[in-house]
Amino acid sequence: MRHRGPRLAPGIIETYVGREYLLSFLVSFAFFFIVFFVNQLLLMAEDILSKRAPLRDVLLLLLFATPSVIAMSVPFASLVGALMAAGRLAADSELLVFQASGVRTTRIFLPFVVLGAVLSVASFAVNDIFLPLGTLEFGKLYRKMLVSAPALELQPWSSRHYKDITVVTGDVKGSTVSDILIFDRTQQGQERVISAKRAVLDSRPDSSELVLTLSGVWTQTLKNGETDRFEYSSCDTMEYRIALAEGNSLVSGIGPREMSSVDLGRSIATQTLDWDVHDRAMLRDAESARAALAESYTRGLATAPAWEGAAAQLPPLMSTWSMKSAARPERRNLDIYILEFWKKFSIPAGTACFVILSFPVGARARRSGRSVGFGLGLLIAVVYWALLIGGQTLGSRLGFSPFWSMWLPDGVILAAGVLAWAFARRHR
């Protein structure tokens, strides 16, 4: 028969366990915040710090990058914090004392659930409100820095690549670049070389383009399929625009990462409607091409003398039908938006899933509870991170369902938590 000790005042156990979890969470949060913050600092070092940007602007950039650091730190800190707290209670036999005193495991677990839910809501707020704002301000400040310090984007006597564009620069003084050379392609796909004696850099804060005002311009274009024929021209001035979003990950326009979940939902609905209209139009074109091919073939069979003329029409008709059938619009851009939409919910939800897994696993620790919990937490965090990155890759590049790409890591953690609870009940 289980001995029942003196009745404790309501809330004492919950407060004690909750304080233990909160303390472990804060320690873990500080650890992950420093790790992700240093990673962000290293990413910025190559593009900003190494080019002697103003200290004030660098500090502001770090401030605007902080929401992304917090967004990733909270879920992992909840995981490691719960493991450390449960491990400490188990290692000091406090869980055993609670159970021997008649305290149910659900009562001990309640503070973990409540704090996990609070942290999930806080994580969602950071992902949905502060992260888009921080990313927007980051991009605006970076583009503003380009105007005052063009060396951030164009260094002297160097080359820089932007997707299909290569820019080779001479000396850079202030906002002026001397002896600039640009290799690109025209809208018709022809290779082109643009040289200018001088270029003035103008990057607008509200634009995702780098604008170069060229002076003393000479252009040479290579004709497609004719390596011995060129077209050339010259002019006094030319305005040349480069999309920074293609060449620099730190700068972008208003993309899915800069939107709230509400704005993303509206954008997804609009894009889905446009995609459906475009897709139906492409299907109609493919059906028309197939009908024209069938008619030509049938007419050739029915009229033997005209077969040679009909047969000559078949190859181009077949080529048109094949092209129209394969030319359905891609959903990649739409899938990226859907992926980011579910990501705003799945990562905060992972905070609660981590708590469900952490308590039964951490409670199995008998020695060095905090140390074991910290080590297990890092291992699980690496697995979750790998699943998250893998899901993003599958969803954005390989056409896998964006919903399952983002929710599969949480599903794996939740399933592991259910199994851990079942194992703990069987071996109680």
Residue pairs with C-beta under 8 A, 6 or more apart in sequence:
2 100
2 102
3 100
3 101
3 102
4 101
4 102
5 101
5 102
13 98
13 103
13 107
13 108
14 107
14 110
14 111
15 111
17 85
17 89
17 108
17 111
17 112
18 111
18 114
18 115
20 85
20 88
20 89
21 81
21 82
21 85
21 111
21 112
21 115
22 81
22 115
23 85
24 80
24 81
24 82
24 84
24 85
24 88
24 370
24 373
25 77
25 78
25 81
25 82
25 85
25 115
25 119
26 77
26 81
27 81
27 84
28 76
28 77
28 78
28 79
28 80
28 81
28 84
28 374
28 377
29 73
29 74
29 77
29 81
31 77
31 80
32 72
32 73
32 76
32 77
32 80
33 69
33 70
33 73
33 77
36 68
36 69
36 72
36 73
37 62
37 66
37 69
40 62
40 65
40 68
40 69
41 49
41 62
44 58
44 61
44 62
44 65
44 250
47 152
47 248
47 250
48 58
48 61
48 142
48 145
48 152
48 250
49 58
51 149
51 151
51 152
51 155
52 149
52 151
53 145
53 149
53 152
54 145
54 148
54 149
57 141
57 145
60 141
61 138
61 141
61 142
63 134
64 134
64 135
64 137
64 138
64 141
65 134
65 138
66 134
67 126
67 130
67 131
67 133
67 134
67 135
68 131
68 134
68 135
70 126
70 130
71 123
71 126
71 127
71 131
71 347
72 347
74 119
74 122
74 123
74 126
74 348
74 351
75 123
75 347
75 348
75 350
75 351
75 354
76 354
76 377
76 381
76 384
78 115
78 116
78 119
78 351
78 354
78 355
78 358
79 354
79 355
79 357
79 358
79 377
79 380
79 381
79 384
80 373
80 374
80 377
80 378
80 381
81 377
82 112
82 116
82 354
82 355
82 358
82 359
82 362
83 358
83 361
83 362
83 372
83 373
83 374
83 376
83 377
83 380
84 362
84 369
84 370
84 373
84 374
84 377
85 112
85 362
85 373
86 95
86 112
86 358
86 359
86 360
86 361
86 362
86 363
86 365
86 369
86 373
87 362
87 363
87 365
87 368
87 369
87 370
87 371
87 372
87 373
88 369
88 370
88 373
89 95
89 108
89 363
89 369
90 96
90 362
90 363
90 364
90 365
90 366
90 369
91 365
91 366
91 367
91 368
91 369
91 370
91 372
92 369
95 108
95 363
98 108
99 105
109 359
112 355
112 358
112 359
113 352
113 355
115 355
116 351
116 352
116 354
116 355
116 356
117 352
119 351
120 348
120 349
120 351
120 352
121 348
123 347
123 348
123 351
124 344
124 345
124 348
127 343
127 344
127 347
127 348
128 260
128 261
128 344
129 260
131 257
132 257
132 258
132 259
132 260
135 257
135 258
136 254
136 258
138 250
139 208
139 250
139 251
139 252
139 253
139 258
140 205
140 206
142 152
142 250
142 251
143 203
143 204
143 205
143 206
143 207
143 208
143 244
143 251
144 203
144 205
145 152
146 152
146 153
146 201
146 203
146 210
147 175
147 201
147 202
147 203
147 205
150 172
150 174
150 175
150 177
150 201
150 203
151 172
153 160
153 201
153 203
153 210
153 244
153 248
154 160
154 167
154 169
154 172
154 177
154 201
155 169
155 172
156 169
156 170
156 171
156 172
157 169
157 170
157 171
158 168
158 169
159 166
159 167
159 168
159 169
160 166
160 167
160 169
160 247
161 167
161 247
162 242
162 243
162 244
162 246
162 247
162 248
163 243
163 246
163 247
164 184
164 185
165 182
165 183
165 184
165 242
165 247
166 182
166 183
166 184
167 180
167 181
167 182
167 242
168 180
168 181
168 182
168 183
169 177
169 179
169 180
169 181
170 177
170 178
170 179
170 180
171 177
171 178
171 179
172 178
175 200
175 201
175 202
176 198
176 199
176 200
176 201
177 198
177 199
177 200
177 201
177 212
178 197
178 198
179 195
179 196
179 197
179 198
180 195
180 196
180 198
180 199
180 212
180 214
181 193
181 194
181 195
182 193
182 194
182 195
182 196
182 240
183 191
183 192
183 193
184 192
184 194
185 191
185 192
186 192
186 221
188 224
189 224
190 221
190 222
190 223
190 224
191 221
191 222
192 219
192 220
192 221
192 222
193 219
193 220
193 221
194 214
194 217
194 218
194 219
194 238
194 240
195 217
195 218
195 219
196 214
196 215
196 216
196 217
196 218
196 238
197 215
197 216
198 214
198 215
198 216
199 212
199 213
199 214
199 215
199 240
200 212
200 213
200 215
201 210
201 211
201 212
202 211
202 212
202 213
203 209
203 210
203 211
203 244
204 211
208 243
208 244
208 245
208 251
208 252
208 253
209 241
209 242
209 243
209 244
210 241
210 242
210 243
210 244
211 239
211 240
211 241
211 242
212 239
212 240
212 241
212 242
213 237
213 238
213 239
213 240
214 237
214 238
214 239
214 240
215 236
215 237
216 236
217 234
217 235
217 236
217 237
217 238
218 232
218 233
218 234
219 232
219 233
219 234
219 235
220 230
220 231
220 232
221 230
221 231
221 232
222 229
222 230
223 229
223 230
223 231
244 251
244 252
245 251
245 252
245 253
245 255
252 258
256 264
256 267
256 336
256 337
256 339
256 340
256 341
257 340
259 267
259 340
261 341
261 344
261 345
264 337
264 340
264 341
264 344
265 341
267 337
268 334
268 337
268 338
268 341
271 333
271 334
271 337
272 334
275 329
275 331
275 334
278 329
279 328
279 329
282 324
282 327
282 328
282 329
283 328
285 324
286 321
286 324
286 325
286 327
288 324
289 317
289 320
289 321
289 324
289 325
290 321
290 325
292 317
292 320
292 321
293 314
293 317
293 318
293 320
293 321
296 310
296 313
296 314
296 317
297 310
297 314
299 306
299 310
300 306
300 307
300 309
300 310
300 311
300 314
301 307
303 310
331 399
332 396
332 397
332 399
335 395
335 396
335 399
335 402
336 395
336 396
338 395
338 402
338 403
339 392
339 395
339 396
339 402
339 405
339 406
341 402
342 402
342 403
342 405
342 406
342 407
343 392
343 406
345 406
346 406
346 407
346 409
346 410
347 388
349 410
350 384
350 409
350 410
350 413
353 410
353 413
353 414
353 417
354 380
354 384
354 413
356 413
356 414
356 417
356 418
356 421
357 380
357 413
357 414
357 416
357 417
357 420
358 373
358 377
360 417
360 420
360 421
360 423
360 424
361 376
361 420
362 369
362 372
362 373
362 376
363 424
364 424
365 372
365 373
380 413
384 409
384 412
384 413
387 408
387 409
387 412
388 406
388 409
391 400
391 404
391 405
391 406
391 408
391 409
392 405
392 406
394 400
394 405
395 401
395 402
395 405
395 406
